[in-house]
Amino acid sequence: MEMLDGTVLVTALPQMGRAFDVSAVAMNIGVTAYLLALAVFMPVTGWAAERFGVRRLFAGAVLVFTVASLLCGLSSSLPMFTAARVLQGIGGAAMLPVGRLAVLRVTAKEDLVRAIATLVWPGLVAPVLGPLAGGFLVTYASWRWIFFLNLPLGLAAFALALWLFSDAPAEQRKPLDLTGFLLVGVSLATLVFAFNALGKALGRGGADLLFLLACLAAGLVLGGLAIRHCQRKKFPLLDFAALRIRTYAISILGGALFRVSISSLPFLLPLLFQTVFGLNAFISGALLLSLFAGNLLMKTLTTRILRRFGFRQVLIVNGVLTAASMAACAWFTPHTPQWLIVPVLFISGAFRSMQYTSLSALQFADVPAEYMTGASTLASMVSQLTMGMSAAFAAFALNTSALLRGGVAGRPDLHDFQIAFYLAGAATCLGVLVCLRLEAAAAQIVSGHQARK
C-alpha cells in the first residue's frame, strides 16, 4: 500500500494540478513533502518500537497512513493536500521498519531468505505496477481513487496487525535522544530536499544551484555531527553497532548503490517510451510488466541458487549480470521491436530480483537479537531514502547529459537516456565491488551453502 502509493501518484500529478488550479510542476511539493516527513520521522521508529511495542506502533502507523490517504483523496487545494501528505509520511515512516522488525524477531536464520523474499516483494513490484495502475485510474476514474483504494486495504491491515501481532514494550524504556532526533531529522530532510531539487536546477544554474549545493553541504555536515553524537550517546537515536558486522556493513553500502540504480529504471523506461518512442502511457506501462514477470520467476529460484552458490558468488556474478542488463536498455531505439524489448526487461527483472533479495537477506544474517532493532531501523532508513533518491539520480543523469551536449535540461533525447542507463549500470558495478569483501563462507547458516575449503 505504501510503496504503490508513491509510484501511482506521479502519473496523476497533471490531472491533480488541474483540479487544484496549479501547474503539474507545482504538484511535486506533494511528493517532496512525503519524502521529507519520511526522512525526519523514520529514524525515531526504533526507539518508538521499544517504547510502545511493535504491535501498537505498527497498527497505529497503518491507521495514520489510512486516515491521511482519505484526507488526500478529499483535498480541495494544494496546501490541504500537502498537509495530508506530511501526515501520510509520518505513518509511512513507521510501517516499513517496524513491519520488518516484527518479522525478523520471529524468523529463524535458516528461514531468513524465504521471509526476506516475501518482504522485499512490494519494493520490486510497486515501481513496475505503479505507472500502469496510475494511468488506468487517471484515464478511467479519478485521481482521488489512488488514495481511496487505500481505505479498505488499510483497515484490513490494521485489523490483521491487532490480531496477528503479539508483543509488549521493552522492559527497559530508553529515553528519547532528542538532540540526535533533531540532528538526524534536519540532516536527512536537507539532503532529501537538495538531492530531489538538484537535478531540476542544473539547467537554471545561478543562485538556485548555489543554494542547493549549500544545502547539500549543510546536510552532510549535520549528518557527520549526528553520527558523532550517536556514537557517544549511551542511548542513541540511531545505533551503529551492527555496522561492525561485516555482512551487515557490506549489504548497507552495496545495497544503497544497487537500490539507487535499479529503482531509477521504472522512472527512466516509461519516460523513454513516451517522450522518445512516442508510445502512450498504457503501452509503456504494459512493457514494464516484463520486469514484474522476471521478478516472479526468480522468486521461486532464489533459495536454491543461494544454497548452491552462496552469497558471495551470487552477489558478484548476478550483480555484473544485473548491471549488463540495465546497460542493455541503452541500446533501445524507436525502431527496436517490442518483442525484443520484452525479453531484455524480463531478464533484467529476474537479475534485479535475485540481487535485491540476496542483499536484503545478507543484511540480517549475522545480526544478533540485541542489535536487531537498531539494525532494522538503520537498514530501512537507508533503503527508503536511496530508493526515494532514484528519481533524482535519473533526473541528474539526464539533465547533465543534455547540458554537456549543448541541449536543454528537462528535454532529454535518446542519447541522454543512453548515458543514464550506462550510469545506472556503473552504480550497480560499484555495489558489486563492495561485495568483493565478502568471505566465501559468508552467512552459510542463512544460505545453506557449504563453501569448499
N, C-alpha and C positions, 0 to 999 in steps of 0.2 A: 504493500500500500504506500509506504513512504518513498521507496525508490522509483516506483512507477509514476508517482505524482509529479516529480520534478521533470522527468523526460517528456511526459504528456503535455505539461504546461507550456513548454517552449513553442509547440506548434500552434497554440491558441492565442499567443500574445497579440497578433494583429487584430483578431476579432474582439478581444478584450479591450484593446486600445480604442476601437470604435465605440464600444459600449460605454467607456469612461470618458470619451471625447478627448483622448490624448493620443500621441503617436505611439507606434509599436515599440520604438526605441525607449520611450519613457517607461513602458511597462517592465523593462528589465529591472527596475527597482524592486519589483516583487520577487524576482529570482535572487537578487543580491541580499535583500532583507532576510530571506530564509537562510541563506548561507552564513550571514553574519550571526544570526541567532544561534545557529548550529555551532559555529566556531566558539562563541562565548560560553555556551552552557554545556557542551559535551564534556569538557574536562572535569566538571563538578559531579558527573554522574557516578563515578567510582565511590566518592565519599557518600553521596546520597543513597547508593545501593546498600552500603554497610550501615548507614544511619537509620534508614526506613525499611530495609528489606527489599529483595529483588521483586517479590510478588506485588507488593504495594506500589513500588515505583514504576514497574513496567505497566501495570494496569492503569495507573494514573497518567502515565505518558501517552498511552493509547487513547485514553479518554480526552486528554487535552488536544491531541492531534485531530481527533474526530470532530470535536466541537469547533476547532479552528477551521477545519475543512468546510463545515456548514457555514461559518461566517464568511469564508472566502467565496462560496457559491452565492451568498446573499448580498455580497458587496455591491454598492451602487456608485462608488467613487474610488479613485486610486489611493487616497490616504486610508480609507477604510480597508481596502484590500491589502495594503502594505502592512497595516497593524495586525490583520488576521494572519498574514504570512509570518510575521515575527512570532506570534503565538504558536503557529504550526511548527516553526523551527525549534521552539522550546520543547514541545512534545517530541518532535523527531530526534532531538539531541539525545534523549534517553532510550529510545526504542531499540536502536541497533546495539549499542554496547551492553545494555542491561539484558536484552534478549539473548545475546551471545553468551554473556556470563552465566545466565540460567542454564544453558545447555552444557557449557564447559564444566560446570560444577558437578554434573551428574553423569558425565561421559567418561568411560574408561579409556585409557590411552590407545588400546588396540582397536577401539571403535571410533577413534577421532576422525579418520579420513572420511568415513561414511557420514558422520554427523556434520563435518565441515562442508562436504559436498552438497548437503541439503541447505546449510546456512547461506552459502555463497550463491545459491541458485538465483534468488531475486536480483542480486547485483549483476549477474550476467544477462538475465532475461529482460529486465526493465528497460535498459537503454535500447534494446532491439525492438521490443513491442511498443514502447512509448510513442515514437513518431507515427506508427500505424494506427494505434488506438486514438491518439490525439487528432489525427487527420480525419478519422471516421466520426468522432464525436463533434468536431467543429463543423464538418460538412453536413451531417445528417441530424444533428440535435442542437446542442448549445454548449458553449464553453463552460457553463455552470455545472454541467453533468460531470466534468472532470473531478469536481470536488464532492458533488452529491453522491457519487458512486462509493466514496469512502465511508459514508454513513453506515450502511449495513455491514461492510467489512470491519469497520472499527468497533461497532457494537458487538459483533461476533467475537472479535479478538479480545475485547475487554472481558466478556463472559468466560471465554476459554482460559484466559490468564488467571482469573479468580478461581476457576475450577481446577486447573491442572498444576498451577504453581503452589508450592508449599514450602515456606521458609520463614525464618524470623530475623529481625535485625541483629547485627553483630552484638555480642555480649559487651565488648569494649567499644564504646561510642567515641570515635575520634573527633576532635574539634575541627571545624572548618578552617582551612588555611585561607583566610580572606585576602591576605596580601598576594598569595600565589594565584588565587582566583582572578584578582584584578590584573596582575601582570600577564598571566596566560591569556585571559579573555581579550584584553586590549591588544596584545601582540597578535593573536590569531585573527581577530577582526580586522586589524590594519593590514595584515598580509593578504587575507582573502579579498578585501576591497581593492588593494593595489594590483594583485595578480589579475583579477577579473576585469579591471578597467585599463590595464596597461596595453593589452593587445589592441583595443579600440582607439587608444590615444596616440599610437605610433604615427598615424597619418597626420594628426594635428600638430604634434611637436610642441615647441614653445613652453609656456607656463604650465599647461596641463601635464605634459610629460615630466617636467622637473618636479612638479608636486607629487606625482605618483612614485617617482624614483625616491623622493624624500620619505614618502610613506613606507615604501619597501624597506629602506634603510632603518627607519624608526622601528618597524615591526621586527626586524632581525635583531636590533639592539635590545628591545624589550624581551624578545624571546630568549636571548642569551642571559639576561638578568633573571628571567623566570626560571630557567634551568638551574642557574647558580643558586637561587633561593630554595628551590625544591630539593636540591642535593644537600643543603644544610639544615633543612627543617626536620624535626622529629616526626611529625605527621604531615607530610607534604600533600598538596593537592594532586600532583602527578608523581607517581612512584616510578623511578627509572631503574629500580633494582634488577628487573628482568632483562635489561639491556646488557647485563654482564653475562647472560647466557648466549652462547654463540649462535645457536639456531634461531633464537628469537630476534637477535640484533640483525642477522643477515636477512631474515624474512621481512623485517620492518623496512630496511633500506632498499633491498631488492624489490620488495613488493610495492613500495612507493613509486619507484621508477616505472615499474610494469603497469600499475594502475593508471598513471597519468597517460601512458601511451595507448593502452588498449581502450580506455574509456573515451579517447578522442575519436575513435573510428565511427561510433554511432552518430557523432556530430559531423565529421568530415564527409562521410559517404552520402547521406541524404542531400547535403549541400552541393556536393559534386554532381549527383544525379539530376538535381533540379535546376541548378544555375548554369551548369556547363553542358550536360547531356540533354536538357530540355524535357526531362520526364516529369510527370505530375507527382504530387505528394503521395498518392496511394501506391503507385507502382514502385517508387523509390523505397517506400516503407515495406512493401512486399518483398523486394530484393533483400532487405536486411533480415528477413525471416530465415535466410540461408545460414546466417550466423547462429541463430537460435537452434536450427536443426543440428548443426555441428556441436553445439553445447550439449544437446540432448544425447547424441551418440556417445560423446566422450564421458559423460557422467556415468554410463554403465561400465566403462572400461578403466576408470581411474584407479580403483583399488587394486585390480590385478596388475596394472602396469607398474604401480609403485612397489608392489610386492616383488615383482620380477626384477626391476632395475634399481630401486632405491631412490631417495630424494635427490641426491647429488647429481646422478646421471640424468634423471628425468628433467630436473630444472635447467641443466646446462644444454642438453640436446634439444629438448622441447622448446626452451627459450629461444635458441637460434632459429628453429623452425617457425616459431611464432613471429619473430622479427622478419624473417623472409616472407612469410605470408602477408604481413602488413605492408612491406615494401612492394610486394607484387601488385597491390592496389594502385600503385603509381603508374602501372602500365595500362590501366583502363583508359580508353578514349571513347568519344561519342560513337565510334564505329565498332567498338567491341561488342560482339553479340551477347545477349543476356544469358544464353546457355553456357557461355564461358565464364561470365561474372559469377554465376550461382555456385559452381563448384569451388572457385577460389575463396569465396566468402564462407562456404561450408567448411573447407579445410581450416581456414583462419579461425572460425568459431570453435572447432574441435581443439586446436592447439591452445588457444587462449583459455578455454575451459580447464584444460589439463594444468596449465601454469597457474591459473588463479586458485584452483582447489589445492594444488600441491603447496604453494606458498602459504595459504591460509592454515592448512593442517600443520605445516612445519612450525608455524609461529608458536603454538602452544604445546608442542611435542615434549619439551623438556622443562616446561614451566611448572614449579611446584605449587601446591594449593595455596600457600600463604602469599604468593606473588600474583595469583590469578586475577584478582580484582583490578590491581594497578596495571597489569599487563593487558587485560581486556580493554580497559579504558583507553590506554595509550594507543593500542593497535586500532581500535575503532575510530579514534580521532584522526590518526594518520590516514587510514583508509578512506574515511569520508571526505577529508579535506583534499587529498590527492585526486580522488575521483571528481570532486567538485571543481578542481582546477584544470581538468582535462579540456574543457571547452576554452578556457583561457589560453592553454598551451596551443590548441589548434588555431585559435584566432591570432595568436602571436606569430605562429609559423607562417600562416597565410599572408598576414599583413607585412611581415618583414620581407618575405619573398617578393611581394608586389612592389614594395618600395625599392628594393635592391635592383629590380629590373626596370625601374623608372615608371612603374604603374601607380595606381591609386589604391591606398589602403581601403579595405572594405569592398573592393571589386576584384576578387581573385579570378585568375584564369586557370586553364588546365596545368600550366607549368607550376603555379603556386601550390596547387593541390599535390602535385608530384613531390615537391620539396617537403610538404607537410607529412606525407606518408613516409618518405625516407627518414625524416627526423623522428617520427614515431617509432620506426624500426630501430633507429640508433639508440633511442632511450631504452628500449627493451634490451638491446645488447649490453648497455651499461649495467642493467639489472642482472644479466647473466654473469658478467664479470664479478659482481659481488658474490654470486653463488659459488664461484670457484673456491672460495674459502671454506666451503663445507667439507667435512670429512666423508669418506666413502661409507662409513657406518653410521652416519647421522640419523638420529631418530628411528632406529631399527624397530623399536617396540611399537611404533605407530605404523610404519610401512609394512612390517613383517618381512622385510628383505634381509637376507643373510649375505653380507659382503664377504668376498673372498679375502683370505688373509695372505 
